[in-house]
Amino acid sequence: MNNKVLRISVIGLMAALCYIAFTFLQIKIPTPGGYTSFHLGNTFDVLAALLLGGVYGGLAGAIGMGIGDLLDPAYVIVAPKTIILKLGIGIVTGLVAHKVFHIQKLNGRKLIIAVVVSTAAGMLFNVIGEPTISYFYYMYILGATDKAASTLASWNAITTSVNAILAVIISSALYLAIAPRLKRNGTLKQLAPKD
């Protein structure tokens, strides 16, 4: 199969998984400034970045969860923020995984450490970025009061931290489970960015 076609197919698959995990594996929490949620969408954003590299993985997350926001009346107004943050998660995860650790060349314990650190780096970006960008987005783009923007940013910090822990654990486990098989059949080499 052509690498380009394979990569586009996997981006679509990962975007769909991001959408499904964000939309259907979610607990919404209403706050005075809007909604926040516990969800598993970031898990597949990070997994996509491990498989495809940062830009393509982030693109899958941005598309999947961006569509999730656009189709949900509670989140439609924050879709631009979601798209930027999910792209950022993928870029950071992919940068650390593929440019710092070169995970395609690792095995055993070194691979486990590299995958966990890479996923944690992407989620750390989100843990810092989500509340910070949310505060400014709600305050300056949507015109919320300082108190409402602060309240929502505080709630986002809590839910984002829980989401991050779940994403690191689940995405690392999934990657470590599927990577050996994809490596054996040559698919991982076709998907991963060139070093």
Salt bridges, closest charged atoms under 4 A:
ASP72 OD2 - LYS28 NZ 2.56
GLU130 OE2 - LYS81 NZ 2.62
ASP195 OD1 - HIS102 ND1 3.48
ASP195 OD2 - LYS105 NZ 3.63
